Amino acid sequence: YIPRPPNAFILFRASFVKANAVPQKLVKGSHASLSKIVGVVWKGMHADERARWEQAAVRALAEHRARYPDWRFRP
């Protein structure tokens, strides 16, 4: 199984979670509530900061293509 390359939001969410930016009592063990919180922050981001994550997604896609050149998304 080869996972899909991460998009900008997924990279941002992973970084946000790793930084422990959301108190655990707000998450309550639910990834859905965590994603809602991160989504609100993502939508409120300035365009310049969001562009940084878009560039990180482009780099992640390039690394994914280099690692798995024959991979194609097939749902």
N, C-alpha and C positions, 0 to 999 in steps of 0.2 A: 504494500500500500504506500503510495506517494501522496503526501498531503498537498493541498493547494498552496500557492504562495500567499503570504499574508498581504492584505491591503492596508492602507494607511490607518484606518480606524482600528484594525486588529493590532497593529504595531503600537499605536497610542494606548490602547486598552491594556496591553501587556505591560507597558512601561508604567502606566498609572497604577496598576495593581502591585507591581514590584516595588514601587515607591511608597506603598501603604498610604496613599492619599485619601482613601476612604476608610473611616473608622469601622471596625469589625461589627460593632453593634448595629450599624445601618445596613450592613450586608445581610445579616441574619442567615448565613449559609446558602443564600440563593444567588446564583449567577445572573438570574434575570434582573433582580433589583440592582445588582452591581452594574450590569450593562446599561440600565436606565440612567443611573447616576453618571456614568462615564459618557453616555450619549448626550446628556444635557451639557456637560463640560465641553464636549467635542463641538457641539453646535454653537456654543458661545465663544469659541476660540477666535482669535484674530487671524486673518487670512495669511499673514506672514508665518505664524507659528504652524498653521495647518499645512502650508506649503513645505515646511521642513519634514513633516510626516509623509507627505506625498512623495518627496524625493527619497525618503527612506524606503518607501514601498517600491519605487522604481529600482533601487539598488537590490532589494530583496528579490524582486522578480528576475533581475539579471543573474543573480547568484543561483536562483532556482533553475533558470534555463541552462546555465552552465553545468549544474550538477545533474539535471535530468533533461538532456536535449530532446529526447523523443516523447516526453510527457505531453499529453493533451488532456484537457478537462473533459471528462465524460461522466455526466451525472447518472 
